[in-house]
Amino acid sequence: MATVQNMDKIKERLSQMMSASERRAQLGQDHQSLEDLVYQRVRDKIIYHELKPSERIIDAKLAEEFGVSRSLVRQALTILEKEELVVSIPRRGFYVKDISKKDVQEIYDIRKLLEVFATELAVPNLPENQIAQVEEIFRVAREDLKEGVVESTIEADMRLHGMITEYCGNERLKKMIKQYNNLYVFYRIVDLSQINRANIAYVEHYEILEAVKARDVQRAKELMGQHIENAREIILQNFNFYTFGINEV
């Protein structure tokens, strides 16, 4: 597991990436609303494991921490409930949604189907300049890994998957893929914070990028499918540690 210092750096890097992506999606708006910012901060506490699965969420405590009203926090929690990160229990309040092995199995099965199809659609149409930008991130990540730094490897991971999704040309497919993106980040931060896993994931992603550059649709699809299967199996094998921070017996 990464040191606390490294984990803080990972959280900061991912938060910046996700916030930038969300701003671009808001029809060119320069500023995010307070509601958006509160939503992002509550979401981040869940996907970065500050709030654990099944843990009760105290809206008054978060409102005080963020310096906002309880109604804004509740509004964020209602959105997160629709995104399946939170559940509400009558007369008891909001809780972080529990995650089971069955959930992981099903979500990653769906992810494989969707992202392999997105790869098939995207590879012939990806702009060369977009591929070059992602390739540069991989170059930086390779050098950083030699120094035991994993943040840029996580960025390379997200940018590669994001590029393929963005250029698949099917808006409904993009929406379906993004539906569970928060869960992917929830596991990605634990998985790739470990240098050995970051090295393995780097190789898998770089092979996909090479197939994309070659416009080899079939190989890119096969590599994408195998990569997602590998990620699912690693999560399931280390489920308690990855989900709850409990070392496997």
SVG drawing of the C-alpha trace seen along z (x, -y; Angstrom):
<svg xmlns="http://www.w3.org/2000/svg" viewBox="-39 -31 53 47">
<polyline fill="none" stroke="black" stroke-width="0.4" points="0.0,0.0 1.2,-3.5 2.4,-5.7 0.0,-8.3 2.0,-11.0 1.8,-9.3 -1.9,-8.5 -2.6,-12.2 -0.8,-13.0 -2.8,-10.4 -6.1,-11.9 -5.1,-15.4 -4.1,-14.3 -7.3,-12.3 -9.5,-15.1 -7.9,-17.6 -8.5,-15.3 -12.1,-14.5 -13.0,-18.1 -11.5,-19.3 -13.4,-16.6 -16.6,-17.6 -16.0,-21.3 -15.6,-20.4 -18.8,-18.6 -20.7,-21.6 -21.2,-23.2 -18.2,-25.5 -19.1,-27.0 -16.1,-28.6 -17.2,-28.2 -18.8,-25.3 -21.8,-25.9 -21.6,-25.5 -23.9,-22.5 -21.5,-20.8 -18.5,-21.4 -20.4,-20.0 -21.3,-16.9 -17.7,-16.4 -16.4,-16.7 -18.9,-14.2 -18.2,-11.8 -14.5,-12.1 -14.8,-11.1 -16.4,-7.9 -14.3,-7.0 -11.1,-7.8 -12.1,-5.6 -12.5,-8.3 -16.1,-7.1 -16.2,-3.3 -18.9,-1.0 -21.9,-0.7 -20.7,-3.7 -23.4,-6.2 -23.0,-9.7 -23.7,-12.5 -24.9,-15.4 -24.6,-17.9 -20.9,-17.0 -20.1,-17.3 -22.0,-20.6 -19.9,-22.0 -16.7,-20.7 -17.5,-22.2 -19.0,-25.4 -22.3,-24.9 -25.9,-24.2 -27.2,-20.7 -29.7,-21.0 -26.8,-21.3 -25.2,-18.2 -28.5,-16.3 -28.9,-17.3 -25.5,-15.9 -26.3,-12.7 -29.6,-12.3 -27.6,-12.5 -25.0,-10.0 -27.9,-7.7 -29.0,-7.7 -25.4,-6.9 -25.5,-3.9 -22.7,-5.2 -25.2,-6.0 -28.4,-4.5 -31.0,-6.1 -32.8,-4.2 -36.1,-5.7 -35.7,-7.3 -32.0,-6.3 -30.4,-8.5 -27.8,-8.1 -25.2,-5.3 -22.3,-4.6 -23.6,-1.7 -22.2,1.7 -20.3,3.5 -20.4,7.2 -18.2,9.5 -21.3,10.2 -21.6,6.4 -17.9,6.3 -18.4,9.4 -21.5,8.0 -20.2,4.5 -16.9,5.6 -18.7,8.1 -20.8,5.2 -17.7,3.0 -15.9,5.5 -18.8,5.7 -19.2,2.0 -15.5,1.0 -14.6,3.7 -17.4,2.4 -16.3,-1.2 -12.8,-0.2 -14.1,1.4 -15.9,-1.8 -13.2,-4.3 -9.9,-2.9 -10.5,-3.7 -11.6,-7.3 -9.2,-8.4 -7.4,-11.7 -3.6,-11.3 -3.1,-14.4 -5.2,-12.7 -3.2,-9.5 0.0,-11.6 -1.2,-13.4 -1.9,-10.1 1.4,-8.7 3.2,-11.5 1.5,-10.8 2.7,-7.2 6.2,-8.4 6.1,-10.4 4.5,-7.5 7.3,-5.2 9.9,-7.5 8.0,-8.1 7.6,-4.4 11.3,-4.0 11.3,-6.4 8.4,-4.6 5.9,-7.4 2.5,-6.1 0.3,-9.2 1.1,-9.6 0.4,-5.9 -3.1,-6.4 -3.5,-9.4 -2.4,-7.4 -4.9,-4.7 -7.8,-7.2 -6.8,-9.1 -6.5,-6.0 -9.9,-4.7 -11.4,-8.1 -10.1,-8.8 -11.6,-5.5 -14.9,-6.2 -15.0,-9.8 -14.4,-8.9 -16.6,-5.8 -19.2,-8.0 -22.1,-6.5 -23.6,-8.9 -25.7,-6.2 -22.7,-3.9 -20.6,-6.7 -23.3,-7.3 -23.5,-3.6 -19.7,-3.4 -19.5,-6.5 -22.4,-5.3 -20.0,-3.2 -16.9,-5.3 -16.9,-6.3 -16.7,-2.6 -13.7,-2.1 -11.9,-5.0 -12.8,-3.6 -10.8,-0.5 -8.2,-2.1 -6.8,-4.3 -6.1,-1.2 -4.9,1.0 -2.5,-1.3 -1.1,-2.9 0.9,0.3 4.0,0.1 4.0,3.7 0.4,3.4 1.1,0.0 3.9,1.6 1.7,4.5 -1.2,2.1 1.2,-0.2 2.3,2.7 -1.3,3.7 -2.4,0.2 0.7,-0.5 0.0,2.6 -3.5,1.4 -2.1,-2.0 0.3,-0.4 -2.6,1.5 -4.6,-1.7 -1.7,-3.5 -1.5,-0.7 -5.2,-0.9 -5.4,2.8 -9.0,3.1 -9.0,6.8 -5.9,6.7 -7.0,3.6 -10.3,5.3 -8.7,8.5 -6.2,6.6 -8.9,4.3 -11.1,7.3 -8.2,9.2 -7.2,6.1 -10.6,5.6 -10.8,9.3 -7.5,9.1 -8.6,6.0 -11.8,7.8 -9.9,10.9 -7.4,8.8 -10.2,7.0 -12.0,10.2 -8.9,11.9 -8.1,9.0 -11.7,8.0 -11.7,7.2 -8.4,5.2 -9.5,3.3 -13.0,2.6 -12.7,2.2 -8.9,1.9 -8.9,5.2 -5.9,7.5 -6.9,10.8 -6.4,13.8"/>
</svg>
